[in-house]
Amino acid sequence: MVLTGLMFVCVTAIVKYVGSDLPAAEGAFLRYVLGLVFLIPMIKPILAAHLTRRQIKLFAARGVVHTGAVILWFFAMARIPLAEVTAMNYLSPIYIAIGAALFLGERLPPRRLAAVFAGLVGALIILRPGARELDPGHFAMLFTALGFAASYLLAKQMSGEVPAVVVVGMLSITVAIGLAPFAFAVWVTPTFVQVGWMFLVACFATVGHLTMTKAFAAAPMTVTQPVTFLQLVWAVLLGAALFHEPIDGWVMFGGAVIMASVSFITWREAVARRKITPLVHETKLYSF
Protein backbone atom coordinates (compact mmCIF):
# COMPACT_ATOMS: atom_id res chain seq x y z
CA MET A 1 0.00 0.00 0.00
CA VAL A 2 2.97 2.32 0.56
CA LEU A 3 4.10 1.62 -3.01
CA THR A 4 0.51 2.05 -4.23
CA GLY A 5 0.37 5.52 -2.73
CA LEU A 6 3.65 6.47 -4.41
CA MET A 7 2.40 5.20 -7.79
CA PHE A 8 -0.85 7.18 -7.61
CA VAL A 9 0.95 10.33 -6.51
CA CYS A 10 3.27 9.94 -9.51
CA VAL A 11 0.14 9.76 -11.69
CA THR A 12 -1.24 13.00 -10.24
CA ALA A 13 2.16 14.74 -10.47
CA ILE A 14 2.57 13.91 -14.18
CA VAL A 15 -0.97 15.01 -14.98
CA LYS A 16 -0.33 18.27 -13.14
CA TYR A 17 3.01 18.72 -14.94
CA VAL A 18 1.34 18.34 -18.33
CA GLY A 19 -1.26 20.76 -16.92
CA SER A 20 -3.35 22.78 -19.32
CA ASP A 21 -1.18 21.96 -22.33
CA LEU A 22 -3.77 19.29 -23.16
CA PRO A 23 -7.54 19.62 -22.58
CA ALA A 24 -8.72 17.53 -19.63
CA ALA A 25 -10.85 15.19 -21.76
CA GLU A 26 -8.02 14.61 -24.25
CA GLY A 27 -5.46 13.91 -21.55
CA ALA A 28 -7.80 11.42 -19.90
CA PHE A 29 -8.55 9.76 -23.26
CA LEU A 30 -4.86 9.35 -24.08
CA ARG A 31 -4.22 7.85 -20.64
CA TYR A 32 -6.90 5.17 -21.15
CA VAL A 33 -6.20 4.45 -24.81
CA LEU A 34 -2.47 4.04 -24.20
CA GLY A 35 -3.29 1.86 -21.19
CA LEU A 36 -5.28 -0.56 -23.36
CA VAL A 37 -2.01 -2.30 -24.20
CA PHE A 38 -2.08 -3.74 -20.67
CA LEU A 39 -5.52 -5.26 -21.35
CA ILE A 40 -4.41 -7.66 -24.07
CA PRO A 41 -4.25 -10.59 -21.58
CA MET A 42 -7.80 -9.73 -20.44
CA ILE A 43 -9.46 -10.09 -23.85
CA LYS A 44 -9.88 -13.85 -23.61
CA PRO A 45 -11.48 -13.83 -20.11
CA ILE A 46 -13.87 -11.05 -21.21
CA LEU A 47 -15.01 -13.03 -24.25
CA ALA A 48 -15.29 -16.21 -22.15
CA ALA A 49 -17.54 -14.46 -19.62
CA HIS A 50 -20.48 -14.39 -22.11
CA LEU A 51 -21.86 -11.21 -20.58
CA THR A 52 -25.65 -10.86 -20.48
CA ARG A 53 -27.48 -7.79 -21.76
CA ARG A 54 -28.08 -6.69 -18.17
CA GLN A 55 -24.39 -7.00 -17.28
CA ILE A 56 -23.38 -5.06 -20.39
CA LYS A 57 -25.80 -2.27 -19.40
CA LEU A 58 -24.34 -2.14 -15.88
CA PHE A 59 -20.79 -2.01 -17.25
CA ALA A 60 -21.89 0.76 -19.62
CA ALA A 61 -23.44 2.70 -16.73
CA ARG A 62 -20.21 2.35 -14.79
CA GLY A 63 -18.27 3.56 -17.80
CA VAL A 64 -20.47 6.68 -18.01
CA VAL A 65 -20.04 7.75 -14.38
CA HIS A 66 -16.35 6.87 -14.38
CA THR A 67 -15.81 8.84 -17.59
CA GLY A 68 -17.30 11.96 -16.02
CA ALA A 69 -15.25 11.51 -12.87
CA VAL A 70 -11.99 11.09 -14.80
CA ILE A 71 -12.60 14.25 -16.87
CA LEU A 72 -13.33 16.25 -13.71
CA TRP A 73 -10.24 14.79 -12.02
CA PHE A 74 -7.97 15.83 -14.90
CA PHE A 75 -9.60 19.28 -14.84
CA ALA A 76 -9.04 19.67 -11.08
CA MET A 77 -5.42 18.54 -11.33
CA ALA A 78 -4.55 21.50 -13.53
CA ARG A 79 -6.18 24.03 -11.18
CA ILE A 80 -5.63 23.14 -7.51
CA PRO A 81 -2.66 21.84 -5.47
CA LEU A 82 -1.71 18.15 -5.45
CA ALA A 83 -2.42 17.84 -1.73
CA GLU A 84 -5.97 19.16 -2.08
CA VAL A 85 -6.76 16.80 -4.96
CA THR A 86 -5.42 13.85 -2.96
CA ALA A 87 -7.19 14.79 0.28
CA MET A 88 -10.56 15.38 -1.39
CA ASN A 89 -10.28 12.08 -3.24
CA TYR A 90 -10.52 10.39 0.18
CA LEU A 91 -14.21 11.37 0.16
CA SER A 92 -15.07 8.48 -2.17
CA PRO A 93 -15.41 5.89 0.66
CA ILE A 94 -17.66 8.33 2.52
CA TYR A 95 -19.93 8.63 -0.50
CA ILE A 96 -19.78 4.84 -0.91
CA ALA A 97 -21.07 4.32 2.64
CA ILE A 98 -23.96 6.70 1.97
CA GLY A 99 -24.73 5.16 -1.44
CA ALA A 100 -24.62 1.61 -0.08
CA ALA A 101 -27.21 2.57 2.52
CA LEU A 102 -29.46 4.37 0.03
CA PHE A 103 -29.28 2.01 -2.95
CA LEU A 104 -27.98 -1.36 -1.76
CA GLY A 105 -29.96 -1.59 1.45
CA GLU A 106 -26.91 -1.75 3.71
CA ARG A 107 -27.36 -0.59 7.30
CA LEU A 108 -25.89 2.71 8.47
CA PRO A 109 -25.80 2.39 12.29
CA PRO A 110 -25.24 5.47 14.47
CA ARG A 111 -21.48 5.06 14.90
CA ARG A 112 -20.91 4.61 11.18
CA LEU A 113 -23.21 7.56 10.48
CA ALA A 114 -21.12 9.66 12.87
CA ALA A 115 -17.98 8.62 10.97
CA VAL A 116 -19.61 9.67 7.68
CA PHE A 117 -20.48 13.03 9.21
CA ALA A 118 -16.89 13.42 10.44
CA GLY A 119 -15.62 12.74 6.92
CA LEU A 120 -17.83 15.49 5.51
CA VAL A 121 -16.55 17.84 8.22
CA GLY A 122 -13.03 16.97 7.06
CA ALA A 123 -14.00 18.11 3.56
CA LEU A 124 -15.25 21.43 4.95
CA ILE A 125 -11.94 21.87 6.81
CA ILE A 126 -10.09 21.46 3.50
CA LEU A 127 -12.39 23.74 1.53
CA ARG A 128 -12.95 26.36 4.26
CA PRO A 129 -15.81 28.05 2.37
CA GLY A 130 -16.06 31.73 3.29
CA ALA A 131 -12.50 31.81 4.60
CA ARG A 132 -10.92 31.67 1.15
CA GLU A 133 -11.88 31.81 -2.50
CA LEU A 134 -12.85 28.43 -3.93
CA ASP A 135 -11.65 27.39 -7.37
CA PRO A 136 -13.82 25.45 -9.86
CA GLY A 137 -11.28 22.66 -9.33
CA HIS A 138 -12.53 22.21 -5.76
CA PHE A 139 -16.10 21.69 -6.94
CA ALA A 140 -14.83 19.37 -9.67
CA MET A 141 -13.15 17.22 -7.02
CA LEU A 142 -16.38 16.98 -4.99
CA PHE A 143 -18.11 15.48 -8.02
CA THR A 144 -15.03 13.42 -8.94
CA ALA A 145 -15.19 11.60 -5.61
CA LEU A 146 -18.95 11.13 -6.08
CA GLY A 147 -18.43 9.64 -9.55
CA PHE A 148 -15.71 7.27 -8.36
CA ALA A 149 -17.97 6.18 -5.49
CA ALA A 150 -20.80 5.36 -7.91
CA SER A 151 -18.32 3.46 -10.09
CA TYR A 152 -17.14 1.46 -7.08
CA LEU A 153 -20.70 0.55 -6.05
CA LEU A 154 -21.41 -0.76 -9.56
CA ALA A 155 -18.11 -2.68 -9.51
CA LYS A 156 -19.04 -4.17 -6.14
CA GLN A 157 -22.32 -5.40 -7.60
CA MET A 158 -20.63 -6.90 -10.68
CA SER A 159 -17.73 -8.49 -8.76
CA GLY A 160 -20.07 -11.21 -7.48
CA GLU A 161 -21.14 -12.13 -11.01
CA VAL A 162 -17.98 -12.08 -13.15
CA PRO A 163 -14.21 -12.48 -12.52
CA ALA A 164 -12.26 -9.46 -11.29
CA VAL A 165 -10.19 -9.33 -14.48
CA VAL A 166 -13.41 -8.84 -16.47
CA VAL A 167 -14.53 -6.00 -14.18
CA VAL A 168 -11.18 -4.22 -14.63
CA GLY A 169 -11.00 -4.85 -18.36
CA MET A 170 -14.54 -3.67 -19.07
CA LEU A 171 -13.91 -0.47 -17.12
CA SER A 172 -10.92 0.44 -19.26
CA ILE A 173 -12.77 -0.34 -22.49
CA THR A 174 -15.96 1.55 -21.62
CA VAL A 175 -14.11 4.58 -20.28
CA ALA A 176 -11.89 4.78 -23.37
CA ILE A 177 -15.04 4.70 -25.54
CA GLY A 178 -16.82 7.21 -23.30
CA LEU A 179 -13.95 9.68 -23.38
CA ALA A 180 -13.52 9.55 -27.17
CA PRO A 181 -16.25 12.06 -28.20
CA PHE A 182 -15.26 14.52 -25.46
CA ALA A 183 -11.59 14.27 -26.47
CA PHE A 184 -12.24 14.72 -30.19
CA ALA A 185 -14.46 17.76 -29.49
CA VAL A 186 -11.49 19.62 -27.99
CA TRP A 187 -8.68 17.79 -29.76
CA VAL A 188 -5.27 19.40 -29.85
CA THR A 189 -2.55 17.46 -31.65
CA PRO A 190 -0.26 16.21 -28.86
CA THR A 191 3.49 16.18 -29.13
CA PHE A 192 5.47 12.96 -28.83
CA VAL A 193 6.62 14.12 -25.40
CA GLN A 194 3.04 14.59 -24.21
CA VAL A 195 2.07 11.15 -25.52
CA GLY A 196 5.07 9.74 -23.66
CA TRP A 197 3.96 11.39 -20.41
CA MET A 198 0.43 9.99 -20.79
CA PHE A 199 1.81 6.51 -21.44
CA LEU A 200 3.87 6.88 -18.27
CA VAL A 201 0.65 7.81 -16.43
CA ALA A 202 -0.94 4.60 -17.71
CA CYS A 203 2.08 2.60 -16.51
CA PHE A 204 2.06 4.09 -13.02
CA ALA A 205 -1.72 3.66 -12.73
CA THR A 206 -1.52 0.01 -13.81
CA VAL A 207 1.28 -0.76 -11.34
CA GLY A 208 -0.65 1.08 -8.62
CA HIS A 209 -3.79 -1.00 -9.17
CA LEU A 210 -1.67 -4.16 -9.20
CA THR A 211 0.11 -3.40 -5.93
CA MET A 212 -3.19 -2.34 -4.33
CA THR A 213 -4.79 -5.65 -5.35
CA LYS A 214 -1.80 -7.53 -3.93
CA ALA A 215 -2.11 -5.60 -0.66
CA PHE A 216 -5.84 -6.36 -0.37
CA ALA A 217 -5.10 -10.07 -0.92
CA ALA A 218 -2.35 -10.09 1.71
CA ALA A 219 -4.05 -8.29 4.60
CA PRO A 220 -7.46 -7.06 5.81
CA MET A 221 -8.67 -3.59 4.84
CA THR A 222 -8.33 -2.56 8.49
CA VAL A 223 -4.56 -2.94 8.02
CA THR A 224 -4.17 -1.49 4.53
CA GLN A 225 -6.63 1.42 4.64
CA PRO A 226 -4.80 3.66 7.17
CA VAL A 227 -1.59 3.35 5.14
CA THR A 228 -3.27 5.19 2.26
CA PHE A 229 -2.96 8.39 4.29
CA LEU A 230 0.73 8.35 3.36
CA GLN A 231 -0.40 9.25 -0.15
CA LEU A 232 -1.35 12.70 1.17
CA VAL A 233 2.12 13.05 2.72
CA TRP A 234 3.78 12.17 -0.60
CA ALA A 235 1.48 14.63 -2.41
CA VAL A 236 2.34 17.47 -0.01
CA LEU A 237 6.09 16.86 -0.32
CA LEU A 238 5.99 16.43 -4.10
CA GLY A 239 3.80 19.51 -4.56
CA ALA A 240 6.21 21.59 -2.48
CA ALA A 241 9.36 20.25 -4.15
CA LEU A 242 8.29 20.24 -7.81
CA PHE A 243 5.49 22.79 -8.08
CA HIS A 244 6.42 25.15 -5.21
CA GLU A 245 2.98 24.68 -3.64
CA PRO A 246 2.73 25.93 -0.04
CA ILE A 247 2.20 23.31 2.66
CA ASP A 248 -1.32 23.91 3.99
CA GLY A 249 -1.80 22.58 7.51
CA TRP A 250 -5.60 22.80 7.15
CA VAL A 251 -5.48 20.44 4.15
CA MET A 252 -3.38 17.95 6.10
CA PHE A 253 -5.71 18.21 9.10
CA GLY A 254 -8.85 17.84 6.98
CA GLY A 255 -7.32 14.89 5.13
CA ALA A 256 -6.45 13.25 8.44
CA VAL A 257 -10.06 13.69 9.66
CA ILE A 258 -11.42 12.12 6.46
CA MET A 259 -8.90 9.27 6.62
CA ALA A 260 -9.72 8.59 10.27
CA SER A 261 -13.43 8.36 9.47
CA VAL A 262 -12.74 6.05 6.50
CA SER A 263 -10.54 3.83 8.68
CA PHE A 264 -13.29 3.66 11.33
CA ILE A 265 -15.92 2.72 8.74
CA THR A 266 -13.59 0.02 7.36
CA TRP A 267 -12.91 -1.33 10.85
CA ARG A 268 -16.62 -1.41 11.75
CA GLU A 269 -17.39 -3.28 8.52
CA ALA A 270 -14.70 -5.85 9.31
CA VAL A 271 -16.07 -6.31 12.83
CA ALA A 272 -19.61 -6.72 11.50
CA ARG A 273 -18.48 -9.41 9.05
CA ARG A 274 -16.35 -11.33 11.52
CA LYS A 275 -18.84 -13.73 13.07
CA ILE A 276 -16.08 -15.94 14.42
CA THR A 277 -12.35 -15.43 14.94
CA PRO A 278 -10.74 -16.25 11.57
CA LEU A 279 -7.73 -18.42 11.07
CA VAL A 280 -4.52 -16.72 10.00
CA HIS A 281 -4.92 -17.71 6.37
CA GLU A 282 -8.54 -16.57 6.36
CA THR A 283 -7.91 -12.88 7.14
CA LYS A 284 -7.95 -12.05 3.45
CA LEU A 285 -11.65 -12.96 3.35
CA TYR A 286 -12.41 -9.70 5.08
CA SER A 287 -10.87 -7.49 2.41
CA PHE A 288 -12.42 -6.17 -0.77
C-alpha positions, 0 to 999 in steps of 0.5 A, a space after each residue: 500500500 505504501 508503493 501504491 500511494 507512491 504510484 498514484 501520486 506519480 500519476 497525479 504529479 505527471 498530470 499536473 506537470 502536463 497541466 493545461 497543455 492538453 484539454 482535460 478530456 483529451 489527456 484522460 482519453 490518451 491515458 486510457 487508450 495508451 493503457 489498453 495495451 495492458 488489457 491484451 491478456 484480459 481479452 480472452 477472459 472477457 469473451 469467455 464471460 459471455 456477458 448478459 445484456 443486463 451486465 453489459 448495461 451495468 458495465 456501460 453505466 459504470 463507464 459513463 459515471 467513471 468517464 465523467 469523474 476522470 474528466 473532472 479529475 484531470 480538470 481539477 489537477 490542472 487548477 488546484 494543489 496536489 495535496 488538495 486533490 489527494 485529500 478530497 479524493 478520500 471522500 469516495 469511501 464516505 460517498 460509498 457508505 452513503 450510497 450503499 445505505 441508500 441504494 444497496 440496502 446496507 445498514 448505516 448504524 449510528 457510529 458509522 453515520 457519525 464517521 460519515 459526518 466526520 468525513 464530511 466535516 473533514 472536507 469542509 476543513 479542506 475547503 474552508 468556504 467563506 475563509 478563502 476563494 474556492 476554485 472550480 477545481 474544488 467543486 470538480 473534485 467533490 463530483 469526482 469523488 462522487 463519480 468514483 464512489 458510484 463506479 465502485 458501487 457498480 463494480 461491487 455489484 458486478 464483482 459477485 457475477 464475473 471475474 475481477 479481471 473482467 470488471 477491470 478490463 470492461 472499465 478500461 474499455 468503456 471509459 476509453 469509448 466514453 472519453 472519445 467524443 469529449 476528447 475529439 471535441 477539444 482535440 489538440 494534436 499532442 506532441 510525442 513528449 506529451 504522448 510519452 507522459 500519458 503513457 507513463 501515467 498509464 504505466 504508473 496507474 496500472 502498477 498502482 492498481 496491481 500493488 493495491 490488489 496484492 495488498 488487499 489479498 495479503 491483509 485485511 482492509 483494516 490494516 491497509 486502509 490507514 496506510 493510504 494516508 501516506 499518499 497525502 504526505 507524498 502529495 504534499 512533499 511532491 507539490 512543495 518540491 516540484 510545483 512550489 505549492 505551499 504546505 497547507 496545515 488545514 489540508 493535512 488536518 482535513 485529510 487526516 479527519 477524512 482518513 480517520 473516518 474512512 478507517 473507522 468505517 472500514 474497521 466497523 465493517 470488518 467487525 460486522 463481518 467477523 462472526 467468528 475469529 478467523 484463522 490466520 490464512 482466512 484474514 484475506 476474506 475480510 478485504 475487498 
